[in-house]
Amino acid sequence: MMLEALRGKRMLYVGDSLNRGQFTSMVCLLQSVIPPNAKSFVTNGSLTVFTAMDYNATVEFYWAPFLLESNSDDAIVHRISDRMVRRDSINTHGDHWKGRDIVVFNTYLWWMTGLKMKILQGSYKDDEMQVVEVSTEDAYSLAINSMLSWVKQNMDLTRTRVFFTSMSPTHGKSQDWGAEAGGNCYNETTMIEDPNYWGSDSRKSIMRVISDTLHEHQDEVPVTFLNITQLSAYRKDAHTSIYKKQWNPLTPEQLANPVSYADCVHWCLPGLPDTWNELLFAKLFYF
């Protein structure tokens, strides 16, 4: 049903590695029913494209962790601690998003470097860069509003759909769910059962920015909100943990203490991102 809906269309996920995980989930769900000679998967810089040839359809991912232009935009080398975004720069990436029929945005994790965020006023090429610091919430609001402005100017909302996926929770502090301090998602095999659970790493102030901004512009820019935060917060058992790909060899100290290198940010596949796509599927067809 999804492939038929995508016939002759292009679907694009835009954002960070959590959105790339959801993109990968969608590709895995779709490709299993497509013969090997009728599909392709190609990466070129920030853009990865899965093509279902018989359907003339693509599912794509574009790396833009802040949506705005930033100093973390290299699709491979982007581990920069002193992060900075450039004001009014949405078109730097947005020019690569045009012509899509379904766009799924996300941005959250990369903003969580502290209480302040650096905003570049001019260009990264300026000899003397003009940088101001604002609250993370204000900077985040700048990005969401820029995204909405881009959608309004570049997408025909009478025939296209735009989604925004809420923050993906992490499970890096075992005391959050009442366990002994010092642990994380490592070795967790059961869900959190408290229906009111909300982890300390999921900032409600950011959630309010998303909710308020999307609601304020809903009449002129109808974006469908894909709220995955609460349902994902229960899944301390669903992360890649120690089984993720390691880009550098682990030290003896790390191997002796798996908690120290367990990835409690990203999610296993098959797994939770498949549920996010089930929700996306439902909203695409039934809402």
N, C-alpha and C positions, 0 to 999 in steps of 0.2 A: 504493500500500500504506500509505503514511504517512497520507494523507487518510482512508482507511478506518479506520485505527487511531484517528484523532482524531475520528471521527464522534460527535457528541454530547458532546465533551470540550473542556476548556480546558487549553492548554499555556502556561506562563509562564516566561520568562527573567528573572532578577533579578540586577542587579549594575551594572557600569560600562559604558563605551563598548565594551570588548572583547566583552562579552556582548551588547551591542546589535548589534555586527557579526555575531555568530553568529545572533542573532534575525533580522536582515535577510537573512542567507544562507538561513535556513530559509523565510522568506516568499518569497524569490525562487525557491527550488527548487519550492515548492508552487504559487505563484500562476500559473505559466506554463501549467498545465493547467486553470485555472478561467476560465470566460467572464467578460468585463468586468462584466456586470451581476449576477454572482453572488459578488462579493467587495467588501470595503470595508477601508479603512485609516484609522484615526482616532487622533489623539494628543490627550490631555487631561492636561496637567501632566506628572507622572512616568510616566503609563501610556500605552502605545501598543498598539492592538489591531488585528490583522488578522483578519477574519472570512471564512470560507468558508461562505457561506449555505446551499448545498445539502447541506452536511455538518453544519450546526449546530455548527461547530467554530471555535475561536479559537486563534491563536498570538499571545502578548502579550509585551511587554517593560516592566519596571518599573525606573526609575532609582533605585538605592540603592548607590552605589559602595563603601560600607563595610558594607552590610547593616544595621548599627546606625544610629541617628539621628546626623547629623553636621552640621557647618556648611557642607557642600558638597552639600546635598541638592536644591538648586534644579536642575531638569532642564536649564535653559538657562544660568543665571549661576552657575557653580560653580568658577571658577578662583581658589581661595583657597590661598595658600601656607601659612598658619598653620592647618593642619587639626586638627580635634578631633572626637572621637566621644563620645557619652554612654553611660555604663554602663547596663546593664539596659534598653535602649530598643528592643529588636527589634520590639516590638509597634507602635511608631510607623509603621513601614512594613509590618509583618507583617499588620496588619489589612486591608491591600489585597491580600494574597496568598491569602486564604482561598478555598476552593471550587474550587481548581485540581486537575486530575488528574495533570499532569506539571509538575514545577518544576525548572528548571535554574539553580542558583546559581553565581555567581563573585564573587570579590573578591581583589584583589592589588595592582594598580598604584598605587592611591591611598594605600596604606600606605607606599610607598617614598619617604618624604620625609627619611629619616635613620635613625639608630639608636634614636630615642625617639619616642613617640607620646603626645599629650595626651589624657587621659581626663577628661571632665566627670562629677563625682560627683552633681550635682543636676540643675537645669534650666537651659536657655538663657535662661529668663525671670527667673532669680534676680538680685537686685541685685548681689550679690557671688558670682561663680561660683567653686565649689571645683574646682580643676583639679589633677590629679596627672600626672606623667610616668612612663611605664613603658617597658620595651623594646618595640620593634616586634613582636617575637615574642610577648610576653605579651599585648599589645593584640590582636594578630591571633588568638591562641588564645581570647581573650574573645569575639570576634565569631563564630568557628566554633562554639564551645560554645553561644552564644546561638542561633545558627541551628539547631543540632541540638535544643535544648530547644523551640524554636518548632515544628519539624517534628513532634516527639514529641507535643506538646500539640494541634496543629491539623490534622494530616493522618492519614487512615486508611490506614496503610501496607499494608493487605491488598489495597487496590484502587487505590492511587496509586503513582507512581514519583518519586523524588527523585534528582537528579544534582548533583554538584559538579564544576565545570571547574577544572583546575589553572591555574597562572600562565601567562600568555601572554608569551613572551620578547620582548625588544626587541633592536635591533641598532644601537646608537648609538656603538659604539667599534670601529673597524675593526681595531685591534690585537688584539682578541679572537680574530679568525680568521686572524691572521698577516699582515695587510696593513699598509701604512704607517700610522702613527698620524695622527690628525686627520681621518679619514674616518668615514663611517657607511654606512647602507644606500643612499645616493644612488648611482645608476648601477650598482648591483650587478645582475647578470643571471644569475648561476649560484648553485646551492646550495652550502652548506658540505659537503664530502665526508667530513670526519673523523667517524666514527660516535660518537666519544667527546666531541665538542664540547659545551661547556656555557658559555654566555656569562656575563660577570661581573655582568650586570644581573639574572640569575635567582638569587635567594638560596636556597641549599639549606636554610638554617635555617627558612625559611618553608615550604618543601616538606615538611620533617620535621614541622612543626606540623600541616599538613593530614593527612599520612599517619598520624601517631600518634593524632590526635584522632578521625579517622574510624574507624580500626581499633579504638580503645578502646570506641567506642559502637556498633560494627557490629551486635551482637546485638539491641539495643533500638531502634536507629535505623538501619535499613539504607539507607545512601546509596550510590549507585553513583558511583564516582570516575571522571571522564572525564579521563584524563591526556594532555594535549595538549602538554606542555612540551617534551619531548625532540624529538618529530617536528617541532615548529614552530621549534625552535632552528636547524635547518639552513637555514631559508628566509629568508636575508638579502635575497633577491631578490623577496620577495612583499609588501613594504610599500607603502603609498600614496605614500611618498616625497614628491616635489614636486607630485604630482597631486591631493592632498587639497584639499577646499574651504578656501579662505582666508577667515577671518572679517574680517580687516583687510587693507588694501592692503599689499603688500610694498614695502619700502624699496629704493632703488637699491642699497644695500649688500647687502641680502639677495639681490636678483636677480643680483648679481655673484658671489655665493657660495652656490650652491644647497644645499651641505651644511648651511648655517646654518639652513635652514627645512625641510629634508626631514623628513617624519614617519616615524620608524622604530619606531613603536609600533603603529599600526593597520595593517590588512591590506586589500589590494585584493579586490573582489568583481567577477566570480567569482574564487575563489581559495581560500586556505588554510582560512578558516572553513567552507567547504563540506565539507572533509575532516573537520573537527570534527563536523559534523552527520551525516556518513556513519558516524562512530564512534558517535555518539549513537543513530542509527537501529539500528545493529548491536546495541548493548547493550540497546536497548528491546525488540527482538524476539527476540534469540538468547541473551541472558545472564540 
